[in-house]
Amino acid sequence: EMFAFNNFLSRPFRVTTDNINPLLDVTFDGVRIMNGEIINPRPTVLITLKDENQFLLLNDTSAFNISLQSPRGTLTPIYFAQGLQFTPATDKKNSATILYTPTYTLDGIYTLKVQARDRSNNKSASSDYVITFEIDNHPAVTNVVNYPNPFSTSTRFVFTLTGSEIPEVFTIQIMTISGKIVREIKREELGTIRIG
């Protein structure tokens, strides 16, 4: 080309700020618990934060605020030096995780509070994620109920399991009114059992 002055293209564009909240998810031993639920005294708590912005990766621990209120009523921040394991986002999925494996020796009601934000400072929610849970270190099987009761062809069993370990031997016996064993259900048949 003899002349380069006409080799330019000018086109205006607008860049908007990221104003979409990241998604926060908290699970206890792989399960999203309900408020007040009994959990294992040695849970694996997984906190996951996902953001749709694939260019500003979640790679900073300061984006998380985590605190725990004990049965004594003390609200204490939990810091990364206290056993939190952070895995930063590394790809376009932009998902960071925190693994927390505490041991609760005191029985009672605890409250976990979590707040997180993305790199654009958008909070995961307008208020903290708050979940209460109960710890009972005494091993027991309580609140055993079947429904419907009485039944003729099928029934369901509900029970509460406390302590820190699932019993190795666990059997449910179905009996007639006179005490004759009609059916015995072993732990293997019950599927996945968890504390609570």
N, CA, C and O of each residue as an XYZ file, in Angstrom:
784
protein
N       0.840     -1.185      0.000
C       0.000      0.000      0.000
C       0.880      1.240      0.000
O       1.949      1.284      0.607
N       0.402      2.196     -0.676
C       1.171      3.438     -0.739
C       0.828      4.361      0.422
O       1.680      5.120      0.885
N      -0.429      4.301      0.901
C      -0.846      5.207      1.970
C      -1.419      4.391      3.134
O      -2.247      3.507      2.910
N      -0.990      4.673      4.382
C      -1.447      3.938      5.572
C      -2.427      4.744      6.409
O      -2.929      4.250      7.418
N      -2.706      5.985      6.003
C      -3.571      6.827      6.836
C      -5.011      6.322      6.898
O      -5.743      6.694      7.815
N      -5.432      5.500      5.966
C      -6.806      5.009      5.966
C      -6.924      3.565      6.491
O      -7.935      2.908      6.245
N      -5.910      3.068      7.206
C      -5.930      1.698      7.746
C      -6.439      1.632      9.184
O      -6.082      0.706      9.911
N      -7.222      2.540      9.594
C      -7.737      2.560     10.966
C      -9.250      2.385     10.956
O      -9.946      2.886     10.073
N      -9.738      1.667     11.950
C     -11.183      1.526     12.148
C     -11.488      2.015     13.549
O     -10.836      1.608     14.510
N     -12.437      2.850     13.663
C     -12.822      3.377     14.974
C     -14.258      2.952     15.250
O     -15.167      3.221     14.465
N     -14.435      2.285     16.377
C     -15.777      1.845     16.744
C     -15.940      2.012     18.250
O     -15.175      1.410     19.002
N     -16.883      2.788     18.715
C     -17.061      2.972     20.167
C     -17.701      1.729     20.793
O     -18.524      1.065     20.163
N     -17.320      1.421     22.029
C     -17.949      0.334     22.776
C     -17.992      0.719     24.242
O     -17.271      1.606     24.697
N     -18.844      0.037     24.958
C     -19.056      0.359     26.360
C     -18.709     -0.856     27.208
O     -19.112     -1.973     26.886
N     -17.973     -0.647     28.276
C     -17.623     -1.716     29.205
C     -18.449     -1.506     30.470
O     -18.371     -0.448     31.095
N     -19.233     -2.500     30.845
C     -20.040     -2.390     32.064
C     -19.326     -3.105     33.205
O     -18.523     -4.011     32.985
N     -19.623     -2.693     34.384
C     -19.010     -3.314     35.557
C     -19.715     -4.624     35.884
O     -20.873     -4.835     35.523
N     -19.000     -5.481     36.563
C     -19.556     -6.764     37.019
C     -20.432     -6.477     38.236
O     -19.931     -6.039     39.272
N     -21.718     -6.717     38.119
C     -22.620     -6.489     39.257
C     -23.456     -7.721     39.581
O     -24.511     -7.610     40.205
N     -22.989     -8.896     39.161
C     -23.697    -10.147     39.439
C     -23.055    -10.813     40.661
O     -21.837    -10.976     40.726
N     -23.878    -11.185     41.603
C     -23.384    -11.802     42.835
C     -22.806    -13.188     42.562
O     -23.330    -13.926     41.728
N     -21.730    -13.545     43.261
C     -21.238    -14.918     43.166
C     -22.162    -15.852     43.944
O     -22.943    -15.402     44.782
N     -22.072    -17.148     43.667
C     -22.918    -18.142     44.333
C     -22.131    -18.838     45.443
O     -21.040    -19.358     45.209
N     -22.690    -18.842     46.644
C     -22.067    -19.467     47.805
C     -22.816    -20.740     48.154
O     -24.046    -20.756     48.178
N     -22.076    -21.807     48.423
C     -22.685    -23.081     48.798
C     -21.905    -23.654     49.980
O     -20.674    -23.641     49.972
N     -22.608    -24.153     50.992
C     -21.976    -24.735     52.177
C     -22.575    -26.113     52.411
O     -23.792    -26.258     52.525
N     -21.711    -27.131     52.482
C     -22.175    -28.489     52.752
C     -21.423    -29.069     53.946
O     -20.263    -28.735     54.188
N     -22.094    -29.933     54.679
C     -21.524    -30.652     55.807
C     -21.505    -32.131     55.435
O     -22.560    -32.737     55.251
N     -20.325    -32.709     55.323
C     -20.164    -34.106     54.906
C     -20.918    -34.377     53.603
O     -21.534    -35.430     53.437
N     -20.860    -33.411     52.682
C     -21.464    -33.572     51.365
C     -22.954    -33.310     51.301
O     -23.570    -33.549     50.262
N     -23.563    -32.818     52.397
C     -25.008    -32.619     52.448
C     -25.316    -31.174     52.865
O     -24.667    -30.627     53.756
N     -26.309    -30.566     52.212
C     -26.797    -29.264     52.657
C     -27.766    -29.524     53.804
O     -28.830    -30.111     53.606
N     -27.396    -29.088     54.993
C     -28.218    -29.392     56.164
C     -29.292    -28.332     56.366
O     -29.215    -27.229     55.824
N     -30.300    -28.697     57.163
C     -31.343    -27.754     57.544
C     -30.963    -27.132     58.882
O     -30.166    -27.694     59.634
N     -31.533    -25.982     59.169
C     -31.270    -25.302     60.428
C     -31.621    -26.194     61.617
O     -32.701    -26.783     61.655
N     -30.714    -26.294     62.585
C     -30.951    -27.061     63.799
C     -30.656    -28.538     63.684
O     -30.879    -29.274     64.645
N     -30.163    -29.003     62.550
C     -29.905    -30.422     62.344
C     -28.708    -30.891     63.176
O     -27.773    -30.128     63.418
N     -28.749    -32.152     63.609
C     -27.622    -32.762     64.317
C     -26.602    -33.190     63.280
O     -26.950    -33.792     62.264
N     -25.318    -32.872     63.546
C     -24.264    -33.265     62.604
C     -23.155    -33.999     63.345
O     -23.127    -34.037     64.575
N     -22.260    -34.570     62.585
C     -21.092    -35.273     63.099
C     -20.194    -34.292     63.852
O     -19.965    -33.191     63.351
N     -19.675    -34.642     65.035
C     -18.769    -33.741     65.762
C     -17.442    -33.497     65.037
O     -16.703    -32.579     65.392
N     -17.138    -34.315     64.022
C     -15.932    -34.102     63.203
C     -16.346    -34.002     61.733
O     -16.032    -34.891     60.940
N     -17.051    -32.923     61.364
C     -17.575    -32.830     59.999
C     -16.509    -32.367     59.009
O     -15.471    -31.822     59.386
N     -16.798    -32.600     57.745
C     -16.032    -32.012     56.659
C     -16.935    -30.939     56.057
O     -17.902    -31.242     55.358
N     -16.602    -29.685     56.339
C     -17.399    -28.563     55.851
C     -16.735    -28.038     54.589
O     -15.561    -27.668     54.604
N     -17.487    -28.007     53.499
C     -16.969    -27.515     52.226
C     -17.722    -26.242     51.850
O     -18.940    -26.255     51.673
N     -16.982    -25.150     51.732
C     -17.542    -23.860     51.353
C     -17.084    -23.595     49.917
O     -15.885    -23.549     49.641
N     -18.039    -23.424     49.013
C     -17.724    -23.211     47.601
C     -18.268    -21.862     47.154
O     -19.414    -21.514     47.439
N     -17.435    -21.112     46.455
C     -17.857    -19.829     45.888
C     -17.620    -19.885     44.383
O     -16.508    -20.163     43.935
N     -18.675    -19.617     43.596
C     -18.582    -19.622     42.133
C     -18.965    -18.255     41.609
O     -19.892    -17.616     42.106
N     -18.230    -17.813     40.588
C     -18.525    -16.524     39.979
C     -18.600    -16.693     38.468
O     -17.842    -17.468     37.884
N     -19.514    -15.967     37.842
C     -19.690    -16.088     36.389
C     -18.583    -15.369     35.618
O     -18.371    -15.657     34.440
N     -17.877    -14.442     36.262
C     -16.816    -13.683     35.592
C     -15.576    -14.568     35.455
O     -14.917    -14.866     36.451
N     -15.260    -14.983     34.248
C     -14.149    -15.896     34.027
C     -12.811    -15.194     33.909
O     -11.783    -15.849     33.736
N     -12.805    -13.867     34.002
C     -11.560    -13.117     33.867
C     -10.987    -12.674     35.211
O      -9.780    -12.461     35.323
N     -11.832    -12.533     36.229
C     -11.379    -12.153     37.566
C     -11.520    -13.375     38.475
O     -12.543    -13.558     39.135
N     -10.493    -14.192     38.498
C     -10.555    -15.461     39.219
C     -10.603    -15.257     40.728
O      -9.993    -14.333     41.268
N     -11.337    -16.133     41.391
C     -11.450    -16.115     42.854
C     -10.202    -16.778     43.429
O     -10.155    -17.997     43.594
N      -9.207    -15.976     43.726
C      -7.929    -16.527     44.194
C      -7.379    -15.826     45.425
O      -6.178    -15.875     45.693
N      -8.267    -15.169     46.178
C      -7.830    -14.401     47.341
C      -8.632    -14.825     48.574
O      -9.863    -14.796     48.560
N      -7.937    -15.212     49.622
C      -8.619    -15.655     50.844
C      -9.340    -14.518     51.564
O     -10.251    -14.765     52.354
N      -8.943    -13.286     51.299
C      -9.597    -12.159     51.980
C     -11.031    -11.948     51.504
O     -11.753    -11.135     52.081
N     -11.452    -12.656     50.474
C     -12.829    -12.553     49.980
C     -13.817    -13.268     50.892
O     -15.026    -13.119     50.715
N     -13.336    -14.041     51.862
C     -14.199    -14.834     52.737
C     -14.154    -14.320     54.172
O     -13.089    -13.993     54.696
N     -15.332    -14.254     54.799
C     -15.445    -13.986     56.237
C     -16.221    -15.144     56.844
O     -17.387    -15.362     56.516
N     -15.568    -15.882     57.730
C     -16.182    -17.062     58.344
C     -16.091    -16.912     59.853
O     -15.032    -16.581     60.386
N     -17.188    -17.151     60.536
C     -17.180    -17.094     62.001
C     -18.082    -18.181     62.563
O     -18.987    -18.672     61.889
N     -17.817    -18.547     63.811
C     -18.548    -19.622     64.472
C     -18.947    -19.171     65.862
O     -18.133    -18.650     66.624
N     -20.218    -19.382     66.179
C     -20.708    -19.108     67.531
C     -20.863    -20.434     68.244
O     -21.581    -21.319     67.779
N     -20.190    -20.569     69.376
C     -20.209    -21.819     70.143
C     -21.444    -21.852     71.050
O     -22.142    -20.846     71.177
N     -21.718    -23.000     71.681
C     -22.851    -23.071     72.620
C     -22.705    -22.107     73.793
O     -23.696    -21.764     74.439
N     -21.489    -21.670     74.072
C     -21.261    -20.695     75.150
C     -21.656    -19.281     74.737
O     -21.683    -18.375     75.570
N     -21.964    -19.088     73.446
C     -22.414    -17.789     72.973
C     -21.324    -16.905     72.399
O     -21.604    -15.771     72.012
N     -20.098    -17.381     72.330
C     -18.989    -16.579     71.831
C     -18.905    -16.694     70.315
O     -18.806    -17.795     69.774
N     -18.944    -15.546     69.629
C     -18.797    -15.514     68.177
C     -17.328    -15.269     67.860
O     -16.781    -14.223     68.208
N     -16.687    -16.236     67.197
C     -15.255    -16.188     66.940
C     -14.987    -16.274     65.447
O     -15.492    -17.179     64.783
N     -14.196    -15.342     64.901
C     -13.809    -15.478     63.501
C     -12.901    -16.695     63.313
O     -12.112    -17.032     64.195
N     -13.020    -17.342     62.171
C     -12.159    -18.484     61.849
C     -11.200    -18.013     60.768
O     -11.618    -17.547     59.708
N      -9.916    -18.140     61.049
C      -8.892    -17.672     60.115
C      -8.249    -18.854     59.410
O      -8.360    -19.998     59.852
N      -7.583    -18.563     58.320
C      -6.950    -19.622     57.531
C      -5.813    -20.293     58.290
O      -5.462    -21.431     57.980
N      -5.243    -19.631     59.253
C      -4.195    -20.252     60.071
C      -4.778    -21.273     61.043
O      -4.028    -22.011     61.683
N      -6.098    -21.326     61.162
C      -6.760    -22.232     62.099
C      -7.318    -23.479     61.419
O      -8.263    -24.083     61.926
N      -6.759    -23.867     60.300
C      -7.160    -25.127     59.694
C      -8.014    -25.028     58.458
O      -8.436    -26.059     57.934
N      -8.292    -23.827     57.961
C      -9.034    -23.704     56.714
C      -8.078    -23.964     55.550
O      -6.978    -23.413     55.510
N      -8.494    -24.793     54.617
C      -7.667    -25.097     53.447
C      -8.325    -24.475     52.225
O      -9.445    -24.834     51.861
N      -7.627    -23.546     51.600
C      -8.161    -22.782     50.478
C      -7.648    -23.346     49.159
O      -6.450    -23.578     48.995
N      -8.564    -23.562     48.225
C      -8.204    -23.962     46.864
C      -8.717    -22.876     45.932
O      -9.928    -22.750     45.748
N      -7.816    -22.080     45.333
C      -8.259    -20.976     44.476
C      -8.794    -21.462     43.139
O      -8.529    -22.585     42.710
N      -9.549    -20.593     42.497
C     -10.041    -20.884     41.147
C      -8.868    -20.813     40.177
O      -8.018    -19.929     40.285
N      -8.826    -21.745     39.230
C      -7.707    -21.786     38.280
C      -8.147    -21.820     36.828
O      -7.311    -21.714     35.931
N      -9.450    -21.966     36.577
C      -9.895    -22.054     35.188
C     -11.143    -21.205     34.979
O     -11.562    -20.480     35.881
N     -11.729    -21.294     33.802
C     -12.873    -20.466     33.440
C     -14.123    -20.749     34.263
O     -15.055    -19.944     34.272
N     -14.153    -21.896     34.959
C     -15.306    -22.201     35.809
C     -15.340    -21.257     37.014
O     -16.398    -21.034     37.603
N     -14.199    -20.714     37.372
C     -14.061    -19.721     38.443
C     -14.764    -20.152     39.730
O     -15.699    -19.500     40.194
N     -14.300    -21.248     40.287
C     -14.863    -21.799     41.517
C     -13.739    -21.994     42.535
O     -12.777    -22.717     42.277
N     -13.867    -21.346     43.685
C     -12.893    -21.489     44.766
C     -13.556    -22.244     45.912
O     -14.760    -22.113     46.133
N     -12.769    -23.036     46.642
C     -13.322    -23.806     47.755
C     -12.495    -23.619     49.016
O     -11.300    -23.328     48.975
N     -13.176    -23.798     50.129
C     -12.530    -23.819     51.444
C     -12.951    -25.111     52.113
O     -14.141    -25.410     52.207
N     -11.982    -25.872     52.575
C     -12.235    -27.107     53.298
C     -11.954    -26.851     54.768
O     -10.866    -26.404     55.131
N     -12.934    -27.134     55.611
C     -12.834    -26.888     57.056
C     -13.185    -28.185     57.758
O     -14.292    -28.697     57.589
N     -12.257    -28.731     58.549
C     -12.479    -30.003     59.242
C     -12.272    -29.821     60.749
O     -11.248    -30.237     61.290
N     -13.239    -29.204     61.423
C     -13.095    -28.982     62.865
C     -13.430    -30.234     63.667
O     -13.959    -31.208     63.130
N     -13.116    -30.195     64.949
C     -13.546    -31.212     65.909
C     -14.264    -30.482     67.029
O     -13.659    -29.685     67.746
N     -15.556    -30.754     67.181
C     -16.364    -30.110     68.216
C     -16.468    -31.047     69.416
O     -17.073    -32.115     69.319
N     -15.894    -30.664     70.518
C     -15.932    -31.494     71.719
C     -17.047    -31.067     72.674
O     -17.447    -31.842     73.543
N     -17.539    -29.869     72.522
C     -18.587    -29.346     73.394
C     -19.952    -29.598     72.767
O     -20.194    -29.191     71.631
N     -20.849    -30.265     73.494
C     -22.203    -30.511     73.007
C     -23.017    -29.226     73.048
O     -22.811    -28.374     73.912
N     -23.945    -29.099     72.101
C     -24.830    -27.944     72.098
C     -25.079    -27.420     70.696
O     -24.768    -28.072     69.700
N     -25.653    -26.213     70.647
C     -26.027    -25.569     69.393
C     -24.909    -24.615     68.951
O     -24.456    -23.767     69.720
N     -24.478    -24.775     67.702
C     -23.466    -23.907     67.101
C     -24.110    -23.129     65.962
O     -25.121    -23.554     65.403
N     -23.522    -21.992     65.625
C     -23.979    -21.200     64.486
C     -22.773    -20.847     63.624
O     -21.800    -20.265     64.103
N     -22.851    -21.204     62.351
C     -21.797    -20.884     61.390
C     -22.286    -19.736     60.514
O     -23.397    -19.775     59.984
N     -21.437    -18.706     60.367
C     -21.767    -17.557     59.518
C     -20.687    -17.435     58.447
O     -19.492    -17.474     58.742
N     -21.131    -17.287     57.198
C     -20.206    -17.166     56.073
C     -20.674    -16.027     55.179
O     -21.857    -15.913     54.858
N     -19.731    -15.196     54.787
C     -19.978    -14.166     53.773
C     -18.792    -14.174     52.824
O     -17.649    -14.316     53.257
N     -19.052    -14.026     51.550
C     -17.975    -14.022     50.562
C     -18.287    -12.985     49.498
O     -19.430    -12.552     49.349
N     -17.247    -12.589     48.755
C     -17.430    -11.628     47.678
C     -16.505    -11.979     46.523
O     -15.487    -12.646     46.702
N     -16.878    -11.518     45.339
C     -16.033    -11.773     44.176
C     -14.985    -10.666     44.046
O     -14.904     -9.779     44.896
N     -14.188    -10.724     42.985
C     -13.105     -9.749     42.800
C     -13.622     -8.354     42.461
O     -12.881     -7.376     42.566
N     -14.898     -8.255     42.054
C     -15.520     -6.948     41.795
C     -16.204     -6.408     43.044
O     -16.893     -5.390     42.993
N     -16.010     -7.091     44.159
C     -16.561     -6.714     45.469
C     -18.070     -6.923     45.571
O     -18.714     -6.298     46.413
N     -18.648     -7.785     44.738
C     -20.059     -8.149     44.861
C     -20.182     -9.220     45.932
O     -19.522    -10.257     45.858
N     -21.027     -8.973     46.928
C     -21.229     -9.963     47.994
C     -22.066    -11.129     47.493
O     -22.863    -10.987     46.566
N     -21.872    -12.288     48.122
C     -22.642    -13.476     47.742
C     -24.127    -13.321     48.073
O     -24.974    -13.965     47.454
N     -24.440    -12.467     49.049
C     -25.828    -12.165     49.414
C     -25.830    -10.876     50.208
O     -24.785    -10.422     50.674
N     -27.002    -10.289     50.360
C     -27.080     -9.037     51.112
C     -26.832     -9.251     52.599
O     -26.437     -8.327     53.310
N     -27.066    -10.472     53.064
C     -26.774    -10.801     54.461
C     -25.943    -12.080     54.514
O     -25.847    -12.811     53.528
N     -25.349    -12.338     55.666
C     -24.502    -13.519     55.834
C     -25.314    -14.802     55.672
O     -26.504    -14.839     55.987
N     -24.656    -15.857     55.174
C     -25.236    -17.192     55.202
C     -25.101    -17.667     56.653
O     -23.991    -17.722     57.182
N     -26.203    -18.005     57.290
C     -26.205    -18.410     58.698
C     -26.897    -19.760     58.807
O     -28.022    -19.933     58.338
N     -26.209    -20.724     59.437
C     -26.797    -22.045     59.667
C     -26.488    -22.466     61.103
O     -25.354    -22.345     61.566
N     -27.508    -22.961     61.800
C     -27.292    -23.500     63.139
C     -27.316    -25.011     63.051
O     -28.041    -25.590     62.241
N     -26.513    -25.643     63.894
C     -26.473    -27.101     63.939
C     -26.187    -27.540     65.357
O     -25.682    -26.776     66.179
N     -26.524    -28.799     65.624
C     -26.367    -29.339     66.974
C     -25.302    -30.424     66.982
O     -25.199    -31.230     66.056
N     -24.516    -30.424     68.044
C     -23.505    -31.450     68.259
C     -23.902    -32.253     69.493
O     -24.180    -31.684     70.548
N     -23.926    -33.580     69.357
C     -24.173    -34.487     70.470
C     -23.145    -35.610     70.368
O     -23.264    -36.496     69.522
N     -22.131    -35.566     71.239
C     -21.029    -36.522     71.196
C     -21.375    -37.885     71.778
O     -20.590    -38.822     71.638
N     -22.528    -38.022     72.426
C     -22.914    -39.292     73.051
C     -23.506    -40.226     72.002
O     -24.527    -39.900     71.396
N     -22.876    -41.394     71.775
C     -23.404    -42.300     70.747
C     -24.743    -42.900     71.165
O     -24.870    -43.495     72.235
N     -25.737    -42.731     70.295
C     -27.068    -43.261     70.591
C     -27.898    -43.309     69.319
O     -27.648    -42.580     68.359
N     -28.897    -44.190     69.340
C     -29.918    -44.229     68.301
C     -31.221    -43.896     69.010
O     -31.658    -44.629     69.897
N     -31.838    -42.793     68.617
C     -33.066    -42.344     69.284
C     -34.122    -42.007     68.238
O     -33.860    -42.021     67.035
N     -35.295    -41.710     68.717
C     -36.416    -41.285     67.875
C     -36.687    -42.265     66.737
O     -36.938    -41.847     65.606
N     -36.638    -43.562     67.028
C     -36.913    -44.567     66.000
C     -38.420    -44.623     65.777
O     -39.190    -44.933     66.686
N     -38.818    -44.316     64.549
C     -40.239    -44.274     64.203
C     -40.397    -44.901     62.830
O     -39.563    -44.705     61.946
N     -41.459    -45.647     62.660
C     -41.789    -46.106     61.314
C     -43.156    -45.551     60.936
O     -44.019    -45.348     61.790
N     -43.334    -45.312     59.649
C     -44.617    -44.825     59.184
C     -44.889    -45.411     57.816
O     -43.941    -45.560     57.045
N     -46.083    -45.745     57.467
C     -47.234    -45.757     58.369
C     -47.117    -46.886     59.394
O     -46.401    -47.866     59.189
N     -47.823    -46.724     60.475
C     -47.832    -47.728     61.526
C     -49.251    -47.808     62.061
O     -49.737    -46.796     62.568
N     -49.933    -48.899     61.990
C     -49.516    -50.196     61.474
C     -49.444    -50.178     59.942
O     -49.940    -49.259     59.291
N     -48.807    -51.227     59.384
C     -48.662    -51.328     57.938
C     -48.895    -52.770     57.513
O     -48.844    -53.693     58.325
N     -49.153    -52.940     56.220
C     -49.369    -54.299     55.721
C     -48.320    -54.689     54.686
O     -47.854    -55.828     54.692
N     -47.939    -53.777     53.802
C     -47.007    -54.157     52.736
C     -45.673    -53.411     52.798
O     -44.637    -53.989     52.467
N     -45.674    -52.164     53.206
C     -44.402    -51.417     53.261
C     -44.457    -50.354     54.342
O     -45.526    -49.883     54.728
N     -43.272    -49.989     54.819
C     -43.147    -48.942     55.838
C     -41.795    -48.267     55.669
O     -40.913    -48.799     54.996
N     -41.631    -47.114     56.269
C     -40.360    -46.378     56.249
C     -39.908    -46.152     57.687
O     -40.724    -45.968     58.590
N     -38.573    -46.170     57.883
C     -38.008    -45.964     59.205
C     -37.260    -44.643     59.254
O     -36.524    -44.296     58.330
N     -37.457    -43.913     60.340
C     -36.737    -42.675     60.598
C     -36.120    -42.803     61.978
O     -36.774    -43.267     62.913
N     -34.861    -42.393     62.112
C     -34.211    -42.436     63.417
C     -33.149    -41.358     63.479
O     -32.705    -40.842     62.453
N     -32.749    -41.025     64.692
C     -31.695    -40.037     64.911
C     -30.474    -40.757     65.440
O     -30.551    -41.497     66.420
N     -29.340    -40.533     64.780
C     -28.075    -41.161     65.150
C     -27.134    -40.070     65.645
O     -26.872    -39.101     64.933
N     -26.623    -40.228     66.870
C     -25.694    -39.240     67.424
C     -24.363    -39.900     67.739
O     -24.226    -41.122     67.666
N     -23.386    -39.079     68.088
C     -22.032    -39.569     68.350
C     -21.118    -39.154     67.222
O     -21.501    -38.359     66.364
N     -19.911    -39.690     67.220
C     -18.951    -39.291     66.198
C     -18.695    -40.367     65.152
O     -18.041    -40.100     64.145
N     -19.200    -41.581     65.372
C     -18.988    -42.664     64.411
C     -20.286    -43.417     64.168
O     -21.118    -43.569     65.063
N     -20.437    -43.879     62.950
C     -21.594    -44.702     62.597
C     -21.345    -46.108     63.124
O     -20.266    -46.653     62.897
N     -22.310    -46.718     63.824
C     -22.089    -48.055     64.371
C     -21.815    -49.090     63.274
O     -22.407    -49.048     62.195
N     -20.914    -50.006     63.574
C     -20.583    -51.056     62.602
C     -21.711    -52.072     62.482
O     -21.974    -52.585     61.394
N     -22.377    -52.362     63.595
C     -23.500    -53.302     63.587
C     -24.768    -52.512     63.867
O     -24.877    -51.815     64.875
N     -25.724    -52.637     62.953
C     -26.965    -51.889     63.062
C     -28.061    -52.754     62.471
O     -28.022    -53.085     61.286
N     -29.046    -53.124     63.292
C     -30.102    -54.024     62.843
C     -31.457    -53.482     63.280
O     -31.620    -53.034     64.415
N     -32.416    -53.526     62.381
C     -33.801    -53.196     62.707
C     -34.595    -54.491     62.608
O     -34.541    -55.193     61.598
N     -35.338    -54.798     63.678
C     -36.163    -55.998     63.678
C     -37.636    -55.601     63.611
O     -38.101    -54.750     64.370
N     -38.358    -56.236     62.687
C     -39.798    -56.021     62.579
C     -40.463    -57.244     63.184
O     -40.209    -58.377     62.773
N     -41.339    -56.991     64.190
C     -41.963    -58.086     64.931
C     -43.477    -57.983     64.893
O     -44.050    -56.915     64.677
N     -44.097    -59.120     65.110
C     -45.541    -59.141     65.266
C     -45.866    -58.663     66.673
O     -44.969    -58.447     67.488
N     -47.145    -58.502     66.948
C     -47.560    -58.074     68.283
C     -47.130    -59.090     69.336
O     -46.846    -58.715     70.474
N     -47.080    -60.366     68.973
C     -46.683    -61.408     69.940
C     -45.161    -61.500     70.111
O     -44.691    -62.263     70.956
N     -44.371    -60.732     69.320
C     -42.923    -60.727     69.482
C     -42.162    -61.592     68.502
O     -40.940    -61.703     68.604
N     -42.846    -62.206     67.556
C     -42.177    -63.027     66.555
C     -41.508    -62.119     65.523
O     -42.128    -61.185     65.015
N     -40.227    -62.402     65.215
C     -39.476    -61.598     64.251
C     -39.937    -61.963     62.842
O     -39.816    -63.110     62.411
N     -40.462    -60.975     62.140
C     -40.948    -61.160     60.784
C     -39.843    -60.863     59.780
O     -39.713    -61.547     58.764
N     -39.050    -59.842     60.071
C     -37.986    -59.415     59.142
C     -36.882    -58.723     59.930
O     -37.138    -58.019     60.906
N     -35.655    -58.940     59.485
C     -34.501    -58.271     60.083
C     -33.792    -57.496     58.979
O     -33.451    -58.052     57.935
N     -33.574    -56.201     59.226
C     -32.914    -55.344     58.241
C     -31.536    -55.002     58.780
O     -31.412    -54.428     59.861
N     -30.498    -55.354     58.026
C     -29.112    -55.093     58.427
C     -28.664    -53.728     57.905
O     -29.306    -53.137     57.038
N     -27.556    -53.247     58.449
C     -27.014    -51.940     58.078
C     -26.756    -51.838     56.577
O     -26.981    -50.786     55.979
N     -26.290    -52.915     55.973
C     -25.955    -52.907     54.551
C     -27.174    -52.590     53.680
O     -27.041    -51.985     52.616
N     -28.367    -53.003     54.139
C     -29.587    -52.778     53.370
C     -30.114    -51.357     53.495
O     -30.929    -50.920     52.682
N     -29.649    -50.630     54.514
C     -30.181    -49.285     54.767
C     -29.607    -48.215     53.865
O     -30.132    -47.103     53.815
N     -28.530    -48.531     53.145
C     -27.922    -47.529     52.285
C     -27.016    -46.597     53.083
O     -26.441    -46.997     54.095
N     -26.893    -45.372     52.630
C     -26.001    -44.415     53.282
C     -26.606    -43.936     54.584
O     -27.733    -43.442     54.611
N     -25.858    -44.081     55.658
C     -26.270    -43.597     56.976
C     -25.295    -42.513     57.379
O     -24.091    -42.641     57.158
N     -25.811    -41.439     57.972
C     -24.911    -40.394     58.461
C     -25.363    -39.939     59.839
O     -26.518    -40.130     60.222
N     -24.449    -39.340     60.573
C     -24.772    -38.809     61.902
C     -25.837    -37.741     61.725
O     -25.743    -36.886     60.844
N     -26.844    -37.805     62.571
C     -27.967    -36.870     62.473
C     -29.191    -37.574     61.952
O     -30.243    -36.953     61.800
